[in-house]
Every structure is written in C-alpha cells, then in structure tokens.
Amino acid sequence: MFDRVCVLNLDRRPDRWEAFCDGLPRPWVWPTPERISAVDGLTVNVPTAWRSGPGGWGCRASHLKLWEQAAEESHSLLIFEDDCLFADRFVERAEAFLQNVPDDWQMIYFGGAHRLPPSEVAVGVFRLGGATKTHAYAIRGAALQNLPRKITHTEIHIDVCLAQLHHALPAYAPTEWLCGQAASVSDVLSGSLGEPARWFDGRDGQ
C-alpha cells in the first residue's frame, strides 16, 4: 500500500531516531523505515513573516522537501516524525482500518487532532473535515503532486495549512487514533522544556 516509509529526524537528534526504531511495532509489514534528514530551522534562513520559531519552520520545510522529492518519482509515502508513538496492536489495527479505506484516498492520517468534525464513511473510517498534526500520515497521487504548490502561507504551520485543504481532497483516518506523540523535548515548540505523551483524543486530556 505504501512504496516508502520515511521518518523525519534531525541530524542532531540521534536519540530520537534510536527511540523511534526501538518503539517500532514488530513484526513490521510495510517497507523498512528510511531515516530522512530533517531541515534544521536553526541552520536555515527563516522568513521574517514567520512567528512560530525556527523549529516550526524546519518542520514545514522538511515535509515540503520530502513531498517534492517523492513527487518526481511518483511514490506513495507513509511519513512519520521521530516522536511518533504507536498504539497497542498498531499493525493489526492499521491493516483492518486500511481494508475499509476508500480507494480514492490521497491522504491517510494515523494520528492527529480534529480541527473540524470528521464524518464516518465506513466501519472504523472517518473522512476528515480538517485535522492537524503531521507525526503519522500517508500521502499519494494528486495530493503528492499538487500540495507543495498549495502550501504558500509563510505565517501558518504546515499542519494547519493541510487542515484547511482536507475538504477538497479525499483524506481519511481511523475513528480512533493509532498514533500519538511520545513524551519528549519538542524541536518545534521553541523554549519547551518537555511535552507529555499526547493522543489528542481524550486519552491524555487533550
């Protein structure tokens, strides 16, 4: 179902790559995850209009760079950020969910936060109204080809930009999130001393 599995990880955070690999569900049924060197917002020029810190800009640039490279090769990608946390029986539950996902999918979110209400379109499957977070999602087809040109805002986080576009493309998610964000020191939330594990669905008060 996915041609590649990619994990965005900063070169200066080998600890998070190691933690991701240690937490990967086994047996793993999809392609072996590839480590992708993420753009470090601390080492690139950040536009003056950007007000959300260098980590957020690096996140935006990392996803856009990966999409653009993959679009040239016509891949379908399953993308994780290195702080992704997997639910119990992730592979089993993900495979059951994917069997019911409509064939027209362009994006699939395994984790996120609902910004607008979703609608249930099949057993265990939501069509997204608008969801944020980019720690666990898949992208292919027209979305992979076209979204890099549509993410034009230089003041808004990339996940919010995507949430604003979900109404116009087939984007789906399980009715219960299968991925959260592990407890860690955030590279996006500048100045954060640490973030607890978050599922964005009530399991942790989010």
Helices and strands as residue ranges (DSSP letters): E 4-9, H 14-23, E 34-37, H 53-71, E 77-81, E 84-86, H 90-100, E 107-109, E 113-116, E 119-122, E 125-127, E 130-132, E 136-139, H 141-150, H 158-163, G 166-168, E 171-174, E 179-181
